[in-house]
Amino acid sequence: MATEVTQVLLNAQSIDGNVRKHAEESLKQFQEQNLPGFLVSLSGELANDEKPVDSRKLAGLILKNALDAKEQHRKLELVQRWLALDNNVKSQVKACLLKTLSSPVPDARSTASQVIAKVAGIELPQKQWPELIESLLSNIHQLPAHVKQATLETLGYLCEEVSPDVVDQDHVNKILTAVVQGMNASEGNNDVRLAATRALYNALGFAQANFNNDMERDYIMRVVCEATLSPEVKIRLAAFECLVSISSTYYEKLAPYIQDIFNIVAKAVREDEEPVALQAVELWSSICDEEIDILEEYGGDFTGDSDIHCFYFIKQALPGLVPMLLETLLKQEEDQDQDEGTWNIAMAGGTCLGLVARTVGDDIVPLVMPFIEENITKPDWRQREAATYAFGSILEGPSPDKLMPIVNVALNFMLSALTKDPNNHVKDTTAWTLGRIFEFLHGSTIDTPIITQANCQQIITVLLQSMKDVANVAEKACGALYFLAQGYEDVGPSSPLTPYFQEIVQALLTVTHREDAGESRLRTAAYETLNEVVRCSTDETASMVLQLVPVIMMELHKTLEGQKLSSDEREKQGELQGLLCGCLQVIIQKLGSSEPTKYVFMQYADQIMGLFLRVFACRSATVHEEAMLAIGALAYAAGPDFAKYMPEFYKYLEMGLQNFEEYQVCAVTVGVVGDVCRALEDKILPYCDGIMTQLLKDLSSNQLHRSVKPPIFSCFGDIALAIGESFEKYLMYAMPMLQSAAELSAHTSGADDEMTEYTNSLRNGILEAYSGILQGFKNSPKTQLLIPYAPYILQFLDSMYMEKDMDDVVFKTAIGVLGDLADTLGSNVGTLIQQSLSSKDFLNECLSSDDPMIKESAEWAKLAISRAISG
């Protein structure tokens, strides 16, 4: 096979489907029958300069895919498979890869770079291939520029693949030296400079020690800043990407360079090509993000020992920064509102202006108002649109007191522009700005309302009229109405929207039937707004919400009627079904929340459930998710009566729990099992064997996304609460699972934020399971069965308390579990609790918490513990 591998690789790219299929089969067979020979043969193909470029590229790509995969479990299998290969085979492959770096063919070099990095990602953490970095560094001093370029590219990919702790500092220093030298203006070859600049971007995470050293940091910053002035646009772009990354990774080191950075950015934004200008604006957005995070975390009160200090770079730069951003707003594109994915300098400038407003608050208002006043009535649409966009961008951040007087004056002007301005761009941005006004300056937290009896009708009339405008304007008008409704969420028994409710609902339904409702997310926006209007409505309009039920059911029924559809039409239909199920979910929750409406609504329950079950027959994940959520709401509303749907529904529940591929569907289904348990209580018993078997399978599968595991543990608690002591037969399976997960999640030192967040959600799931099981067995003669597990539960609580990284949610659940333990097991655990390392400290800390929920749980736990000890 090895001799003809070239031809097979070329055939695998043939335009003739049969030839291609045959070649793919041959490659698959070769790989399965003789993996070592397969890999050696591919790496030989990649390294051979006499072979055609197409076969070499595909050989490299197949090699790369033999080492890495998107799915975590598959990736682990491939890593183990490579590590298990004979060392000679691996050495042959690696030698071919390194040889390819000096090939004159750019595509072959680039592919080899990526494969070397994948191998390094597997071997370096295992302390294998120790000579790799040295051999790459020795290449840097080779004469042909293309070898240097390929080596720098490889070093860049390598830094992307391996974590910084795998490479020792000596090697890091040498890599950075090579990379920064390659970036230097004295480097005559642009390809080398570009590869070096891109490599630095990936190597920044390794440079902690170097950024702490003033001399080294100055040198790196000088070279990066010089590269932003290169005559080659790709190098300038890559250099700005480095600056953006430095500004967030090493924010606290920026002070000495900020003035130079400001000048470089200002020049790029005003004069450079758009891709570079966009990155330059991104730099300021990135600094805003850093300062917003710091200010939110520390609330502006910095003591000498705060770990991160806010340098107020944005505040200092305001006088120059704001005018520069306002200029960008005038560089709109003619058709930017039509296309969802558009991103240009005007949009980037407005986004950055919004971040600046959130960073500096009131200080931005006087700097932007003159621009708005000057341009809002100009004959050129660009000026009117830019002024409107500037206004909309600064509405989040400054205080309501500062904005209210301006908004009160602007509101009438905006309403008039929305109906009368001749330009669509201006109308689009005006509707968006109205939405921002309602989002940030309207609602129960605002003292002086901007929407009054005097102007409410006018606002609604204008928005409903705009919903008949072109699709992109209508979509923004729906968005404005969404926030208008949301502001009345806590309004009490009577809502100012009540008189217009019928009219609003009718207008939104009309939008969903527009010919062009598929454009600009219009149909989706209309349904989302309808849901919000229903969700925030009061009892006064309950009868109208009831009238909506058969209307939405009819719409859903229409989508289920069997016409033959193309795959594109089927996808659109699936989207519509998802929206309708989502709408019914909101209606069910609304009507189910009060007895009189629930009673009337339940007459539709059988038909609605029938529709949902038919929806499951369509094979679309998003629809399944939405239908599951709606059934969860129906179960909650129906209570014990939901039992009659279980025989039919159960198979779909089981299918959802088995859906590893679309793990969101699996997660939602787990949540619905909880809803059904709460609705049916012990009537769920006949289905528990099947459900528990599937949940235990899910937990032990390495294919299921990890985010589904915490809710599965919570679900154990829901089941135990529903069936009480009947949970006995599952204890021997569930408890060891909980114990091993508890051990895993107890110790998290050194984890990153994402991991800490996941660990806390896992802990919370485990605690909810323990809580449900303890409460389920309370007052049962079988509580004795839980006594052997008590020490493990206490140990888990101890270890979490010692780690000191629980979030508030976990804190509250944990103190609840301590109380449940004492409450259910009484004197059987009194002594254990007294002996526990931290129960006392933990309890005292919760008793003095500022959070009333935690305090209340702690008071109850204290009572339960004292009863257990004295018992």
Salt bridges, closest charged atoms under 4 A:
ASP49 OD1 - ARG56 NH2 2.80
ASP68 OD1 - LYS75 NZ 3.45
ASP68 OD2 - LYS118 NZ 2.66
GLU77 OE2 - HIS73 ND1 4.00
GLU77 OE1 - ARG74 NH1 3.13
ASP107 OD2 - LYS57 NZ 3.73
GLU123 OE1 - LYS94 NZ 2.60
GLU134 OE2 - HIS171 NE2 3.17
GLU134 OE2 - LYS174 NZ 3.24
GLU161 OE2 - LYS118 NZ 2.66
ASP168 OD2 - HIS171 ND1 3.57
ASP170 OD2 - LYS174 NZ 3.55
GLU187 OE1 - LYS148 NZ 3.14
ASP214 OD1 - ARG217 NH2 3.10
GLU226 OE2 - ARG222 NE 3.23
GLU271 OE1 - LYS267 NZ 2.81
ASP272 OD2 - ARG236 NE 2.71
GLU296 OE2 - ARG358 NH2 4.00
GLU327 OE2 - ARG270 NH2 3.04
GLU334 OE2 - ARG382 NH2 3.58
ASP337 OD2 - HIS425 ND1 2.68
ASP363 OD2 - LYS315 NZ 3.24
GLU396 OE2 - ARG358 NE 3.92
ASP421 OD2 - ARG384 NE 2.77
ASP428 OD2 - LYS476 NZ 3.17
ASP469 OD2 - LYS427 NZ 3.03
GLU475 OE1 - LYS476 NZ 3.59
GLU475 OE2 - ARG521 NH1 3.53
GLU489 OE2 - ARG535 NH1 2.99
ASP516 OD1 - ARG514 NE 2.87
GLU528 OE2 - ARG521 NH2 3.19
GLU532 OE2 - ARG535 NH2 2.74
GLU555 OE2 - HIS513 NE2 2.96
GLU555 OE2 - LYS558 NZ 3.69
GLU561 OE2 - HIS557 NE2 3.33
GLU561 OE2 - ARG614 NH2 3.35
ASP568 OD2 - LYS572 NZ 3.86
GLU595 OE2 - LYS598 NZ 3.44
ASP606 OD1 - LYS644 NZ 3.08
ASP675 OD1 - ARG678 NH2 3.07
ASP689 OD1 - LYS729 NZ 2.86
ASP718 OD1 - ARG678 NH1 3.02
GLU728 OE1 - LYS782 NZ 2.70
GLU754 OE2 - ARG706 NH2 3.70
GLU803 OE2 - HIS747 ND1 3.26
ASP805 OD1 - ARG763 NH1 3.04
ASP823 OD2 - LYS778 NZ 2.85
ASP823 OD1 - ARG867 NH2 3.52
